Amino acid sequence: MKTELTITTDPIDEAALAKRRVMDNGMGAVVCFLGVVRGNEGNETIAAIEYEAFEPMARRQFEFLFDALGQRWPVEAVRVVHRIGTVPVNEPSLWVEVIAPHRAEAFDACQFLIDEMKQKVPIWKKPIPI
């Protein structure tokens, strides 16, 4: 399984990511997820979220998650982009792409990765009030 992880302060460019997609002709599903900063956190209206990561550990935890994902589903490729720094409301902070032979595998693998990432990867968020 091919994996690619980008942790960046740059905005996420979906079109550029899609143009770089490479997949075998036996693959039938591409699932992309875009996590966007909401305008509220709990009962508080916010302007942005400040993301902070302990990058060496975050990269290591993603490697573990990619390995676990590859053992459960016949996925060809996984790409993840996570923004750190200040991400304004309505802008993406997370982009995930999973390529697999069938849609169920791609959806399940993507959901697994996002759920596990939120629990295990040391990326923290702090809401910035308006």
MODELLER restraints for C-alpha pairs under 7 A, 6 or more apart:
rsr = mdl.restraints
at = mdl.atoms
rsr.add(forms.Gaussian(group=physical.xy_distance, feature=features.Distance(at['CA:1:A'], at['CA:70:A']), mean=6.67, stdev=0.5))
rsr.add(forms.Gaussian(group=physical.xy_distance, feature=features.Distance(at['CA:1:A'], at['CA:75:A']), mean=6.41, stdev=0.5))
rsr.add(forms.Gaussian(group=physical.xy_distance, feature=features.Distance(at['CA:1:A'], at['CA:76:A']), mean=4.94, stdev=0.5))
rsr.add(forms.Gaussian(group=physical.xy_distance, feature=features.Distance(at['CA:1:A'], at['CA:77:A']), mean=5.36, stdev=0.5))
rsr.add(forms.Gaussian(group=physical.xy_distance, feature=features.Distance(at['CA:2:A'], at['CA:76:A']), mean=6.31, stdev=0.5))
rsr.add(forms.Gaussian(group=physical.xy_distance, feature=features.Distance(at['CA:2:A'], at['CA:77:A']), mean=4.53, stdev=0.5))
rsr.add(forms.Gaussian(group=physical.xy_distance, feature=features.Distance(at['CA:2:A'], at['CA:78:A']), mean=6.36, stdev=0.5))
rsr.add(forms.Gaussian(group=physical.xy_distance, feature=features.Distance(at['CA:3:A'], at['CA:77:A']), mean=5.65, stdev=0.5))
rsr.add(forms.Gaussian(group=physical.xy_distance, feature=features.Distance(at['CA:3:A'], at['CA:78:A']), mean=4.83, stdev=0.5))
rsr.add(forms.Gaussian(group=physical.xy_distance, feature=features.Distance(at['CA:3:A'], at['CA:79:A']), mean=5.63, stdev=0.5))
rsr.add(forms.Gaussian(group=physical.xy_distance, feature=features.Distance(at['CA:4:A'], at['CA:78:A']), mean=6.43, stdev=0.5))
rsr.add(forms.Gaussian(group=physical.xy_distance, feature=features.Distance(at['CA:4:A'], at['CA:79:A']), mean=4.62, stdev=0.5))
rsr.add(forms.Gaussian(group=physical.xy_distance, feature=features.Distance(at['CA:4:A'], at['CA:80:A']), mean=6.25, stdev=0.5))
rsr.add(forms.Gaussian(group=physical.xy_distance, feature=features.Distance(at['CA:5:A'], at['CA:79:A']), mean=5.92, stdev=0.5))
rsr.add(forms.Gaussian(group=physical.xy_distance, feature=features.Distance(at['CA:5:A'], at['CA:80:A']), mean=4.90, stdev=0.5))
rsr.add(forms.Gaussian(group=physical.xy_distance, feature=features.Distance(at['CA:5:A'], at['CA:81:A']), mean=5.96, stdev=0.5))
rsr.add(forms.Gaussian(group=physical.xy_distance, feature=features.Distance(at['CA:6:A'], at['CA:80:A']), mean=6.21, stdev=0.5))
rsr.add(forms.Gaussian(group=physical.xy_distance, feature=features.Distance(at['CA:6:A'], at['CA:81:A']), mean=4.65, stdev=0.5))
rsr.add(forms.Gaussian(group=physical.xy_distance, feature=features.Distance(at['CA:6:A'], at['CA:82:A']), mean=6.33, stdev=0.5))
rsr.add(forms.Gaussian(group=physical.xy_distance, feature=features.Distance(at['CA:7:A'], at['CA:81:A']), mean=5.88, stdev=0.5))
rsr.add(forms.Gaussian(group=physical.xy_distance, feature=features.Distance(at['CA:7:A'], at['CA:82:A']), mean=4.96, stdev=0.5))
rsr.add(forms.Gaussian(group=physical.xy_distance, feature=features.Distance(at['CA:7:A'], at['CA:83:A']), mean=5.78, stdev=0.5))
rsr.add(forms.Gaussian(group=physical.xy_distance, feature=features.Distance(at['CA:7:A'], at['CA:84:A']), mean=6.85, stdev=0.5))
rsr.add(forms.Gaussian(group=physical.xy_distance, feature=features.Distance(at['CA:8:A'], at['CA:82:A']), mean=6.45, stdev=0.5))
rsr.add(forms.Gaussian(group=physical.xy_distance, feature=features.Distance(at['CA:8:A'], at['CA:83:A']), mean=4.96, stdev=0.5))
rsr.add(forms.Gaussian(group=physical.xy_distance, feature=features.Distance(at['CA:8:A'], at['CA:84:A']), mean=5.83, stdev=0.5))
rsr.add(forms.Gaussian(group=physical.xy_distance, feature=features.Distance(at['CA:9:A'], at['CA:83:A']), mean=5.36, stdev=0.5))
rsr.add(forms.Gaussian(group=physical.xy_distance, feature=features.Distance(at['CA:9:A'], at['CA:84:A']), mean=5.08, stdev=0.5))
rsr.add(forms.Gaussian(group=physical.xy_distance, feature=features.Distance(at['CA:9:A'], at['CA:85:A']), mean=5.65, stdev=0.5))
rsr.add(forms.Gaussian(group=physical.xy_distance, feature=features.Distance(at['CA:10:A'], at['CA:83:A']), mean=6.80, stdev=0.5))
rsr.add(forms.Gaussian(group=physical.xy_distance, feature=features.Distance(at['CA:12:A'], at['CA:92:A']), mean=6.44, stdev=0.5))
rsr.add(forms.Gaussian(group=physical.xy_distance, feature=features.Distance(at['CA:26:A'], at['CA:101:A']), mean=6.48, stdev=0.5))
rsr.add(forms.Gaussian(group=physical.xy_distance, feature=features.Distance(at['CA:27:A'], at['CA:99:A']), mean=6.91, stdev=0.5))
rsr.add(forms.Gaussian(group=physical.xy_distance, feature=features.Distance(at['CA:27:A'], at['CA:100:A']), mean=5.53, stdev=0.5))
rsr.add(forms.Gaussian(group=physical.xy_distance, feature=features.Distance(at['CA:27:A'], at['CA:101:A']), mean=4.19, stdev=0.5))
rsr.add(forms.Gaussian(group=physical.xy_distance, feature=features.Distance(at['CA:28:A'], at['CA:100:A']), mean=6.47, stdev=0.5))
rsr.add(forms.Gaussian(group=physical.xy_distance, feature=features.Distance(at['CA:28:A'], at['CA:101:A']), mean=4.73, stdev=0.5))
rsr.add(forms.Gaussian(group=physical.xy_distance, feature=features.Distance(at['CA:28:A'], at['CA:102:A']), mean=5.35, stdev=0.5))
rsr.add(forms.Gaussian(group=physical.xy_distance, feature=features.Distance(at['CA:29:A'], at['CA:99:A']), mean=5.74, stdev=0.5))
rsr.add(forms.Gaussian(group=physical.xy_distance, feature=features.Distance(at['CA:29:A'], at['CA:100:A']), mean=5.36, stdev=0.5))
rsr.add(forms.Gaussian(group=physical.xy_distance, feature=features.Distance(at['CA:29:A'], at['CA:101:A']), mean=5.84, stdev=0.5))
rsr.add(forms.Gaussian(group=physical.xy_distance, feature=features.Distance(at['CA:29:A'], at['CA:102:A']), mean=5.24, stdev=0.5))
rsr.add(forms.Gaussian(group=physical.xy_distance, feature=features.Distance(at['CA:29:A'], at['CA:103:A']), mean=4.97, stdev=0.5))
rsr.add(forms.Gaussian(group=physical.xy_distance, feature=features.Distance(at['CA:29:A'], at['CA:106:A']), mean=6.41, stdev=0.5))
rsr.add(forms.Gaussian(group=physical.xy_distance, feature=features.Distance(at['CA:30:A'], at['CA:97:A']), mean=6.83, stdev=0.5))
rsr.add(forms.Gaussian(group=physical.xy_distance, feature=features.Distance(at['CA:30:A'], at['CA:98:A']), mean=5.73, stdev=0.5))
rsr.add(forms.Gaussian(group=physical.xy_distance, feature=features.Distance(at['CA:30:A'], at['CA:99:A']), mean=4.60, stdev=0.5))
rsr.add(forms.Gaussian(group=physical.xy_distance, feature=features.Distance(at['CA:30:A'], at['CA:100:A']), mean=6.65, stdev=0.5))
rsr.add(forms.Gaussian(group=physical.xy_distance, feature=features.Distance(at['CA:30:A'], at['CA:106:A']), mean=6.72, stdev=0.5))
rsr.add(forms.Gaussian(group=physical.xy_distance, feature=features.Distance(at['CA:31:A'], at['CA:97:A']), mean=5.59, stdev=0.5))
rsr.add(forms.Gaussian(group=physical.xy_distance, feature=features.Distance(at['CA:31:A'], at['CA:98:A']), mean=5.25, stdev=0.5))
rsr.add(forms.Gaussian(group=physical.xy_distance, feature=features.Distance(at['CA:31:A'], at['CA:99:A']), mean=6.57, stdev=0.5))
rsr.add(forms.Gaussian(group=physical.xy_distance, feature=features.Distance(at['CA:31:A'], at['CA:106:A']), mean=5.92, stdev=0.5))
rsr.add(forms.Gaussian(group=physical.xy_distance, feature=features.Distance(at['CA:31:A'], at['CA:107:A']), mean=6.28, stdev=0.5))
rsr.add(forms.Gaussian(group=physical.xy_distance, feature=features.Distance(at['CA:32:A'], at['CA:96:A']), mean=5.50, stdev=0.5))
rsr.add(forms.Gaussian(group=physical.xy_distance, feature=features.Distance(at['CA:32:A'], at['CA:97:A']), mean=4.39, stdev=0.5))
rsr.add(forms.Gaussian(group=physical.xy_distance, feature=features.Distance(at['CA:32:A'], at['CA:98:A']), mean=6.57, stdev=0.5))
rsr.add(forms.Gaussian(group=physical.xy_distance, feature=features.Distance(at['CA:33:A'], at['CA:95:A']), mean=5.58, stdev=0.5))
rsr.add(forms.Gaussian(group=physical.xy_distance, feature=features.Distance(at['CA:33:A'], at['CA:96:A']), mean=5.07, stdev=0.5))
rsr.add(forms.Gaussian(group=physical.xy_distance, feature=features.Distance(at['CA:33:A'], at['CA:97:A']), mean=6.52, stdev=0.5))
rsr.add(forms.Gaussian(group=physical.xy_distance, feature=features.Distance(at['CA:34:A'], at['CA:92:A']), mean=6.29, stdev=0.5))
rsr.add(forms.Gaussian(group=physical.xy_distance, feature=features.Distance(at['CA:34:A'], at['CA:94:A']), mean=5.70, stdev=0.5))
rsr.add(forms.Gaussian(group=physical.xy_distance, feature=features.Distance(at['CA:34:A'], at['CA:95:A']), mean=4.64, stdev=0.5))
rsr.add(forms.Gaussian(group=physical.xy_distance, feature=features.Distance(at['CA:34:A'], at['CA:96:A']), mean=6.67, stdev=0.5))
rsr.add(forms.Gaussian(group=physical.xy_distance, feature=features.Distance(at['CA:35:A'], at['CA:92:A']), mean=5.43, stdev=0.5))
rsr.add(forms.Gaussian(group=physical.xy_distance, feature=features.Distance(at['CA:35:A'], at['CA:93:A']), mean=5.78, stdev=0.5))
rsr.add(forms.Gaussian(group=physical.xy_distance, feature=features.Distance(at['CA:35:A'], at['CA:94:A']), mean=4.81, stdev=0.5))
rsr.add(forms.Gaussian(group=physical.xy_distance, feature=features.Distance(at['CA:35:A'], at['CA:95:A']), mean=6.36, stdev=0.5))
rsr.add(forms.Gaussian(group=physical.xy_distance, feature=features.Distance(at['CA:36:A'], at['CA:90:A']), mean=5.70, stdev=0.5))
rsr.add(forms.Gaussian(group=physical.xy_distance, feature=features.Distance(at['CA:36:A'], at['CA:91:A']), mean=5.37, stdev=0.5))
rsr.add(forms.Gaussian(group=physical.xy_distance, feature=features.Distance(at['CA:36:A'], at['CA:92:A']), mean=4.06, stdev=0.5))
rsr.add(forms.Gaussian(group=physical.xy_distance, feature=features.Distance(at['CA:36:A'], at['CA:93:A']), mean=5.77, stdev=0.5))
rsr.add(forms.Gaussian(group=physical.xy_distance, feature=features.Distance(at['CA:37:A'], at['CA:88:A']), mean=6.75, stdev=0.5))
rsr.add(forms.Gaussian(group=physical.xy_distance, feature=features.Distance(at['CA:37:A'], at['CA:89:A']), mean=4.81, stdev=0.5))
rsr.add(forms.Gaussian(group=physical.xy_distance, feature=features.Distance(at['CA:37:A'], at['CA:90:A']), mean=5.31, stdev=0.5))
rsr.add(forms.Gaussian(group=physical.xy_distance, feature=features.Distance(at['CA:37:A'], at['CA:91:A']), mean=5.83, stdev=0.5))
rsr.add(forms.Gaussian(group=physical.xy_distance, feature=features.Distance(at['CA:37:A'], at['CA:92:A']), mean=6.18, stdev=0.5))
rsr.add(forms.Gaussian(group=physical.xy_distance, feature=features.Distance(at['CA:37:A'], at['CA:93:A']), mean=6.62, stdev=0.5))
rsr.add(forms.Gaussian(group=physical.xy_distance, feature=features.Distance(at['CA:38:A'], at['CA:89:A']), mean=5.54, stdev=0.5))
rsr.add(forms.Gaussian(group=physical.xy_distance, feature=features.Distance(at['CA:38:A'], at['CA:90:A']), mean=6.20, stdev=0.5))
rsr.add(forms.Gaussian(group=physical.xy_distance, feature=features.Distance(at['CA:39:A'], at['CA:45:A']), mean=5.83, stdev=0.5))
rsr.add(forms.Gaussian(group=physical.xy_distance, feature=features.Distance(at['CA:39:A'], at['CA:46:A']), mean=5.35, stdev=0.5))
rsr.add(forms.Gaussian(group=physical.xy_distance, feature=features.Distance(at['CA:39:A'], at['CA:47:A']), mean=6.53, stdev=0.5))
rsr.add(forms.Gaussian(group=physical.xy_distance, feature=features.Distance(at['CA:39:A'], at['CA:89:A']), mean=5.45, stdev=0.5))
rsr.add(forms.Gaussian(group=physical.xy_distance, feature=features.Distance(at['CA:40:A'], at['CA:46:A']), mean=5.23, stdev=0.5))
rsr.add(forms.Gaussian(group=physical.xy_distance, feature=features.Distance(at['CA:41:A'], at['CA:127:A']), mean=6.85, stdev=0.5))
rsr.add(forms.Gaussian(group=physical.xy_distance, feature=features.Distance(at['CA:45:A'], at['CA:129:A']), mean=6.17, stdev=0.5))
rsr.add(forms.Gaussian(group=physical.xy_distance, feature=features.Distance(at['CA:45:A'], at['CA:130:A']), mean=6.53, stdev=0.5))
rsr.add(forms.Gaussian(group=physical.xy_distance, feature=features.Distance(at['CA:46:A'], at['CA:127:A']), mean=6.36, stdev=0.5))
rsr.add(forms.Gaussian(group=physical.xy_distance, feature=features.Distance(at['CA:46:A'], at['CA:128:A']), mean=5.51, stdev=0.5))
rsr.add(forms.Gaussian(group=physical.xy_distance, feature=features.Distance(at['CA:46:A'], at['CA:129:A']), mean=4.11, stdev=0.5))
rsr.add(forms.Gaussian(group=physical.xy_distance, feature=features.Distance(at['CA:46:A'], at['CA:130:A']), mean=5.08, stdev=0.5))
rsr.add(forms.Gaussian(group=physical.xy_distance, feature=features.Distance(at['CA:47:A'], at['CA:88:A']), mean=5.96, stdev=0.5))
rsr.add(forms.Gaussian(group=physical.xy_distance, feature=features.Distance(at['CA:47:A'], at['CA:89:A']), mean=5.71, stdev=0.5))
rsr.add(forms.Gaussian(group=physical.xy_distance, feature=features.Distance(at['CA:47:A'], at['CA:128:A']), mean=5.77, stdev=0.5))
rsr.add(forms.Gaussian(group=physical.xy_distance, feature=features.Distance(at['CA:47:A'], at['CA:129:A']), mean=5.61, stdev=0.5))
rsr.add(forms.Gaussian(group=physical.xy_distance, feature=features.Distance(at['CA:47:A'], at['CA:130:A']), mean=4.98, stdev=0.5))
rsr.add(forms.Gaussian(group=physical.xy_distance, feature=features.Distance(at['CA:48:A'], at['CA:86:A']), mean=6.45, stdev=0.5))
rsr.add(forms.Gaussian(group=physical.xy_distance, feature=features.Distance(at['CA:48:A'], at['CA:87:A']), mean=5.40, stdev=0.5))
rsr.add(forms.Gaussian(group=physical.xy_distance, feature=features.Distance(at['CA:48:A'], at['CA:88:A']), mean=3.98, stdev=0.5))
rsr.add(forms.Gaussian(group=physical.xy_distance, feature=features.Distance(at['CA:48:A'], at['CA:89:A']), mean=5.06, stdev=0.5))
rsr.add(forms.Gaussian(group=physical.xy_distance, feature=features.Distance(at['CA:48:A'], at['CA:127:A']), mean=6.18, stdev=0.5))
rsr.add(forms.Gaussian(group=physical.xy_distance, feature=features.Distance(at['CA:48:A'], at['CA:128:A']), mean=5.18, stdev=0.5))
rsr.add(forms.Gaussian(group=physical.xy_distance, feature=features.Distance(at['CA:49:A'], at['CA:86:A']), mean=5.72, stdev=0.5))
rsr.add(forms.Gaussian(group=physical.xy_distance, feature=features.Distance(at['CA:49:A'], at['CA:87:A']), mean=5.39, stdev=0.5))
rsr.add(forms.Gaussian(group=physical.xy_distance, feature=features.Distance(at['CA:49:A'], at['CA:88:A']), mean=6.45, stdev=0.5))
rsr.add(forms.Gaussian(group=physical.xy_distance, feature=features.Distance(at['CA:49:A'], at['CA:125:A']), mean=6.21, stdev=0.5))
rsr.add(forms.Gaussian(group=physical.xy_distance, feature=features.Distance(at['CA:49:A'], at['CA:126:A']), mean=5.53, stdev=0.5))
rsr.add(forms.Gaussian(group=physical.xy_distance, feature=features.Distance(at['CA:49:A'], at['CA:127:A']), mean=4.44, stdev=0.5))
rsr.add(forms.Gaussian(group=physical.xy_distance, feature=features.Distance(at['CA:49:A'], at['CA:128:A']), mean=5.52, stdev=0.5))
rsr.add(forms.Gaussian(group=physical.xy_distance, feature=features.Distance(at['CA:50:A'], at['CA:85:A']), mean=5.22, stdev=0.5))
rsr.add(forms.Gaussian(group=physical.xy_distance, feature=features.Distance(at['CA:50:A'], at['CA:86:A']), mean=4.33, stdev=0.5))
rsr.add(forms.Gaussian(group=physical.xy_distance, feature=features.Distance(at['CA:50:A'], at['CA:87:A']), mean=6.28, stdev=0.5))
rsr.add(forms.Gaussian(group=physical.xy_distance, feature=features.Distance(at['CA:50:A'], at['CA:125:A']), mean=5.52, stdev=0.5))
rsr.add(forms.Gaussian(group=physical.xy_distance, feature=features.Distance(at['CA:50:A'], at['CA:126:A']), mean=5.06, stdev=0.5))
rsr.add(forms.Gaussian(group=physical.xy_distance, feature=features.Distance(at['CA:50:A'], at['CA:127:A']), mean=6.26, stdev=0.5))
rsr.add(forms.Gaussian(group=physical.xy_distance, feature=features.Distance(at['CA:50:A'], at['CA:128:A']), mean=6.87, stdev=0.5))
rsr.add(forms.Gaussian(group=physical.xy_distance, feature=features.Distance(at['CA:51:A'], at['CA:84:A']), mean=4.56, stdev=0.5))
rsr.add(forms.Gaussian(group=physical.xy_distance, feature=features.Distance(at['CA:51:A'], at['CA:85:A']), mean=4.99, stdev=0.5))
rsr.add(forms.Gaussian(group=physical.xy_distance, feature=features.Distance(at['CA:51:A'], at['CA:86:A']), mean=6.36, stdev=0.5))
rsr.add(forms.Gaussian(group=physical.xy_distance, feature=features.Distance(at['CA:51:A'], at['CA:123:A']), mean=6.67, stdev=0.5))
rsr.add(forms.Gaussian(group=physical.xy_distance, feature=features.Distance(at['CA:51:A'], at['CA:124:A']), mean=5.58, stdev=0.5))
rsr.add(forms.Gaussian(group=physical.xy_distance, feature=features.Distance(at['CA:51:A'], at['CA:125:A']), mean=4.50, stdev=0.5))
rsr.add(forms.Gaussian(group=physical.xy_distance, feature=features.Distance(at['CA:51:A'], at['CA:126:A']), mean=6.52, stdev=0.5))
rsr.add(forms.Gaussian(group=physical.xy_distance, feature=features.Distance(at['CA:52:A'], at['CA:84:A']), mean=5.63, stdev=0.5))
rsr.add(forms.Gaussian(group=physical.xy_distance, feature=features.Distance(at['CA:52:A'], at['CA:85:A']), mean=6.28, stdev=0.5))
rsr.add(forms.Gaussian(group=physical.xy_distance, feature=features.Distance(at['CA:52:A'], at['CA:123:A']), mean=5.60, stdev=0.5))
rsr.add(forms.Gaussian(group=physical.xy_distance, feature=features.Distance(at['CA:52:A'], at['CA:124:A']), mean=5.21, stdev=0.5))
rsr.add(forms.Gaussian(group=physical.xy_distance, feature=features.Distance(at['CA:52:A'], at['CA:125:A']), mean=6.39, stdev=0.5))
rsr.add(forms.Gaussian(group=physical.xy_distance, feature=features.Distance(at['CA:53:A'], at['CA:84:A']), mean=6.98, stdev=0.5))
rsr.add(forms.Gaussian(group=physical.xy_distance, feature=features.Distance(at['CA:53:A'], at['CA:122:A']), mean=5.83, stdev=0.5))
rsr.add(forms.Gaussian(group=physical.xy_distance, feature=features.Distance(at['CA:53:A'], at['CA:123:A']), mean=4.29, stdev=0.5))
rsr.add(forms.Gaussian(group=physical.xy_distance, feature=features.Distance(at['CA:53:A'], at['CA:124:A']), mean=6.24, stdev=0.5))
rsr.add(forms.Gaussian(group=physical.xy_distance, feature=features.Distance(at['CA:54:A'], at['CA:122:A']), mean=5.98, stdev=0.5))
rsr.add(forms.Gaussian(group=physical.xy_distance, feature=features.Distance(at['CA:54:A'], at['CA:123:A']), mean=6.76, stdev=0.5))
rsr.add(forms.Gaussian(group=physical.xy_distance, feature=features.Distance(at['CA:57:A'], at['CA:122:A']), mean=6.83, stdev=0.5))
rsr.add(forms.Gaussian(group=physical.xy_distance, feature=features.Distance(at['CA:58:A'], at['CA:121:A']), mean=5.16, stdev=0.5))
rsr.add(forms.Gaussian(group=physical.xy_distance, feature=features.Distance(at['CA:58:A'], at['CA:122:A']), mean=5.38, stdev=0.5))
rsr.add(forms.Gaussian(group=physical.xy_distance, feature=features.Distance(at['CA:58:A'], at['CA:123:A']), mean=6.95, stdev=0.5))
rsr.add(forms.Gaussian(group=physical.xy_distance, feature=features.Distance(at['CA:61:A'], at['CA:120:A']), mean=6.82, stdev=0.5))
rsr.add(forms.Gaussian(group=physical.xy_distance, feature=features.Distance(at['CA:61:A'], at['CA:121:A']), mean=5.64, stdev=0.5))
rsr.add(forms.Gaussian(group=physical.xy_distance, feature=features.Distance(at['CA:62:A'], at['CA:121:A']), mean=6.86, stdev=0.5))
rsr.add(forms.Gaussian(group=physical.xy_distance, feature=features.Distance(at['CA:65:A'], at['CA:113:A']), mean=6.69, stdev=0.5))
rsr.add(forms.Gaussian(group=physical.xy_distance, feature=features.Distance(at['CA:69:A'], at['CA:109:A']), mean=6.30, stdev=0.5))
rsr.add(forms.Gaussian(group=physical.xy_distance, feature=features.Distance(at['CA:73:A'], at['CA:105:A']), mean=6.13, stdev=0.5))
rsr.add(forms.Gaussian(group=physical.xy_distance, feature=features.Distance(at['CA:73:A'], at['CA:109:A']), mean=6.71, stdev=0.5))
rsr.add(forms.Gaussian(group=physical.xy_distance, feature=features.Distance(at['CA:74:A'], at['CA:100:A']), mean=6.39, stdev=0.5))
rsr.add(forms.Gaussian(group=physical.xy_distance, feature=features.Distance(at['CA:75:A'], at['CA:99:A']), mean=5.92, stdev=0.5))
rsr.add(forms.Gaussian(group=physical.xy_distance, feature=features.Distance(at['CA:75:A'], at['CA:100:A']), mean=4.44, stdev=0.5))
rsr.add(forms.Gaussian(group=physical.xy_distance, feature=features.Distance(at['CA:76:A'], at['CA:99:A']), mean=5.54, stdev=0.5))
rsr.add(forms.Gaussian(group=physical.xy_distance, feature=features.Distance(at['CA:76:A'], at['CA:100:A']), mean=5.45, stdev=0.5))
rsr.add(forms.Gaussian(group=physical.xy_distance, feature=features.Distance(at['CA:77:A'], at['CA:98:A']), mean=5.89, stdev=0.5))
rsr.add(forms.Gaussian(group=physical.xy_distance, feature=features.Distance(at['CA:77:A'], at['CA:99:A']), mean=5.17, stdev=0.5))
rsr.add(forms.Gaussian(group=physical.xy_distance, feature=features.Distance(at['CA:78:A'], at['CA:97:A']), mean=5.59, stdev=0.5))
rsr.add(forms.Gaussian(group=physical.xy_distance, feature=features.Distance(at['CA:78:A'], at['CA:98:A']), mean=4.66, stdev=0.5))
rsr.add(forms.Gaussian(group=physical.xy_distance, feature=features.Distance(at['CA:78:A'], at['CA:99:A']), mean=6.49, stdev=0.5))
rsr.add(forms.Gaussian(group=physical.xy_distance, feature=features.Distance(at['CA:79:A'], at['CA:96:A']), mean=5.78, stdev=0.5))
rsr.add(forms.Gaussian(group=physical.xy_distance, feature=features.Distance(at['CA:79:A'], at['CA:97:A']), mean=5.11, stdev=0.5))
rsr.add(forms.Gaussian(group=physical.xy_distance, feature=features.Distance(at['CA:79:A'], at['CA:98:A']), mean=6.71, stdev=0.5))
rsr.add(forms.Gaussian(group=physical.xy_distance, feature=features.Distance(at['CA:80:A'], at['CA:95:A']), mean=5.72, stdev=0.5))
rsr.add(forms.Gaussian(group=physical.xy_distance, feature=features.Distance(at['CA:80:A'], at['CA:96:A']), mean=4.58, stdev=0.5))
rsr.add(forms.Gaussian(group=physical.xy_distance, feature=features.Distance(at['CA:80:A'], at['CA:97:A']), mean=6.50, stdev=0.5))
rsr.add(forms.Gaussian(group=physical.xy_distance, feature=features.Distance(at['CA:81:A'], at['CA:94:A']), mean=5.76, stdev=0.5))
rsr.add(forms.Gaussian(group=physical.xy_distance, feature=features.Distance(at['CA:81:A'], at['CA:95:A']), mean=5.11, stdev=0.5))
rsr.add(forms.Gaussian(group=physical.xy_distance, feature=features.Distance(at['CA:81:A'], at['CA:96:A']), mean=6.55, stdev=0.5))
rsr.add(forms.Gaussian(group=physical.xy_distance, feature=features.Distance(at['CA:82:A'], at['CA:93:A']), mean=5.79, stdev=0.5))
rsr.add(forms.Gaussian(group=physical.xy_distance, feature=features.Distance(at['CA:82:A'], at['CA:94:A']), mean=4.62, stdev=0.5))
rsr.add(forms.Gaussian(group=physical.xy_distance, feature=features.Distance(at['CA:82:A'], at['CA:95:A']), mean=6.56, stdev=0.5))
rsr.add(forms.Gaussian(group=physical.xy_distance, feature=features.Distance(at['CA:83:A'], at['CA:93:A']), mean=4.93, stdev=0.5))
rsr.add(forms.Gaussian(group=physical.xy_distance, feature=features.Distance(at['CA:83:A'], at['CA:94:A']), mean=6.34, stdev=0.5))
rsr.add(forms.Gaussian(group=physical.xy_distance, feature=features.Distance(at['CA:87:A'], at['CA:93:A']), mean=6.53, stdev=0.5))
rsr.add(forms.Gaussian(group=physical.xy_distance, feature=features.Distance(at['CA:98:A'], at['CA:106:A']), mean=5.65, stdev=0.5))
rsr.add(forms.Gaussian(group=physical.xy_distance, feature=features.Distance(at['CA:98:A'], at['CA:110:A']), mean=6.14, stdev=0.5))
rsr.add(forms.Gaussian(group=physical.xy_distance, feature=features.Distance(at['CA:99:A'], at['CA:106:A']), mean=6.13, stdev=0.5))
rsr.add(forms.Gaussian(group=physical.xy_distance, feature=features.Distance(at['CA:100:A'], at['CA:106:A']), mean=5.30, stdev=0.5))
